[in-house]
Amino acid sequence: MSEKELNAYRLTSMEEPSDEMLAAIMKEAAAEATASTNKALADYFKEISAMLQKKVAVL
């Protein structure tokens, strides 16, 4: 399935997605969720590390 076909489909459409299309949609959603989660975790641990460094510098 081409990316153009995938991007043209809307879940609000009256037609049901094919199994192939649904799998591609779910795979893309999972990849985006994983990337978003990884960025949030990296930002979180960066902030924790900065707070720890600041605390250690005070002591």
PyRosetta script that sets phi, psi and omega in degrees:
from pyrosetta import init, pose_from_sequence

init()
pose = pose_from_sequence("MSEKELNAYRLTSMEEPSDEMLAAIMKEAAAEATASTNKALADYFKEISAMLQKKVAVL")
pose.set_psi(1, 132.9)
pose.set_omega(1, -179.0)
pose.set_phi(2, -79.0)
pose.set_psi(2, 158.0)
pose.set_omega(2, 178.9)
pose.set_phi(3, -65.2)
pose.set_psi(3, -33.5)
pose.set_omega(3, 178.8)
pose.set_phi(4, -62.9)
pose.set_psi(4, -43.5)
pose.set_omega(4, 178.1)
pose.set_phi(5, -63.9)
pose.set_psi(5, -42.0)
pose.set_omega(5, -179.0)
pose.set_phi(6, -64.3)
pose.set_psi(6, -44.7)
pose.set_omega(6, -179.0)
pose.set_phi(7, -71.6)
pose.set_psi(7, -21.9)
pose.set_omega(7, 179.4)
pose.set_phi(8, -77.1)
pose.set_psi(8, -23.9)
pose.set_omega(8, -177.4)
pose.set_phi(9, -78.0)
pose.set_psi(9, 139.4)
pose.set_omega(9, 176.0)
pose.set_phi(10, -122.8)
pose.set_psi(10, 135.8)
pose.set_omega(10, -179.0)
pose.set_phi(11, -64.9)
pose.set_psi(11, -18.2)
pose.set_omega(11, 178.2)
pose.set_phi(12, -83.7)
pose.set_psi(12, -2.2)
pose.set_omega(12, 179.4)
pose.set_phi(13, -61.5)
pose.set_psi(13, 155.2)
pose.set_omega(13, 178.4)
pose.set_phi(14, -76.5)
pose.set_psi(14, -17.4)
pose.set_omega(14, -179.7)
pose.set_phi(15, -93.5)
pose.set_psi(15, 142.9)
pose.set_omega(15, 179.3)
pose.set_phi(16, -76.1)
pose.set_psi(16, 143.0)
pose.set_omega(16, 177.1)
pose.set_phi(17, -73.3)
pose.set_psi(17, 150.4)
pose.set_omega(17, 175.3)
pose.set_phi(18, -72.0)
pose.set_psi(18, 164.9)
pose.set_omega(18, 177.6)
pose.set_phi(19, -59.4)
pose.set_psi(19, -40.1)
pose.set_omega(19, 179.2)
pose.set_phi(20, -63.4)
pose.set_psi(20, -44.1)
pose.set_omega(20, -179.5)
pose.set_phi(21, -66.3)
pose.set_psi(21, -43.4)
pose.set_omega(21, 179.9)
pose.set_phi(22, -63.5)
pose.set_psi(22, -41.0)
pose.set_omega(22, 177.8)
pose.set_phi(23, -62.9)
pose.set_psi(23, -41.2)
pose.set_omega(23, 179.4)
pose.set_phi(24, -66.2)
pose.set_psi(24, -41.1)
pose.set_omega(24, 178.2)
pose.set_phi(25, -61.9)
pose.set_psi(25, -46.7)
pose.set_omega(25, -178.8)
pose.set_phi(26, -66.3)
pose.set_psi(26, -37.9)
pose.set_omega(26, 178.5)
pose.set_phi(27, -63.7)
pose.set_psi(27, -43.0)
pose.set_omega(27, 179.0)
pose.set_phi(28, -65.1)
pose.set_psi(28, -42.3)
pose.set_omega(28, 178.7)
pose.set_phi(29, -63.3)
pose.set_psi(29, -41.0)
pose.set_omega(29, 178.9)
pose.set_phi(30, -64.5)
pose.set_psi(30, -40.5)
pose.set_omega(30, 179.2)
pose.set_phi(31, -64.2)
pose.set_psi(31, -42.4)
pose.set_omega(31, 178.5)
pose.set_phi(32, -66.0)
pose.set_psi(32, -40.8)
pose.set_omega(32, 178.7)
pose.set_phi(33, -65.1)
pose.set_psi(33, -40.6)
pose.set_omega(33, 178.5)
pose.set_phi(34, -63.8)
pose.set_psi(34, -45.1)
pose.set_omega(34, 179.5)
pose.set_phi(35, -62.7)
pose.set_psi(35, -42.8)
pose.set_omega(35, 179.6)
pose.set_phi(36, -63.8)
pose.set_psi(36, -43.6)
pose.set_omega(36, 178.8)
pose.set_phi(37, -64.2)
pose.set_psi(37, -44.0)
pose.set_omega(37, 179.5)
pose.set_phi(38, -62.2)
pose.set_psi(38, -40.0)
pose.set_omega(38, 178.0)
pose.set_phi(39, -65.7)
pose.set_psi(39, -43.7)
pose.set_omega(39, 179.6)
pose.set_phi(40, -62.4)
pose.set_psi(40, -41.8)
pose.set_omega(40, 178.3)
pose.set_phi(41, -65.0)
pose.set_psi(41, -42.3)
pose.set_omega(41, 178.9)
pose.set_phi(42, -62.6)
pose.set_psi(42, -44.3)
pose.set_omega(42, 177.9)
pose.set_phi(43, -62.5)
pose.set_psi(43, -41.9)
pose.set_omega(43, -179.8)
pose.set_phi(44, -61.2)
pose.set_psi(44, -51.0)
pose.set_omega(44, -177.9)
pose.set_phi(45, -68.9)
pose.set_psi(45, -30.6)
pose.set_omega(45, 174.9)
pose.set_phi(46, -63.9)
pose.set_psi(46, -43.7)
pose.set_omega(46, 178.9)
pose.set_phi(47, -65.2)
pose.set_psi(47, -43.1)
pose.set_omega(47, 178.0)
pose.set_phi(48, -61.4)
pose.set_psi(48, -43.7)
pose.set_omega(48, 179.3)
pose.set_phi(49, -62.2)
pose.set_psi(49, -43.2)
pose.set_omega(49, 178.8)
pose.set_phi(50, -63.4)
pose.set_psi(50, -40.5)
pose.set_omega(50, 178.7)
pose.set_phi(51, -64.9)
pose.set_psi(51, -40.3)
pose.set_omega(51, 179.0)
pose.set_phi(52, -64.6)
pose.set_psi(52, -44.0)
pose.set_omega(52, 178.7)
pose.set_phi(53, -62.3)
pose.set_psi(53, -40.2)
pose.set_omega(53, 178.9)
pose.set_phi(54, -64.4)
pose.set_psi(54, -42.3)
pose.set_omega(54, 179.7)
pose.set_phi(55, -64.9)
pose.set_psi(55, -43.7)
pose.set_omega(55, -179.2)
pose.set_phi(56, -65.0)
pose.set_psi(56, -37.6)
pose.set_omega(56, 180.0)
pose.set_phi(57, -64.7)
pose.set_psi(57, -31.9)
pose.set_omega(57, 180.0)
pose.set_phi(58, -71.5)
pose.set_psi(58, -35.8)
pose.set_omega(58, -178.5)
pose.set_phi(59, -74.7)
pose.dump_pdb("model.pdb")
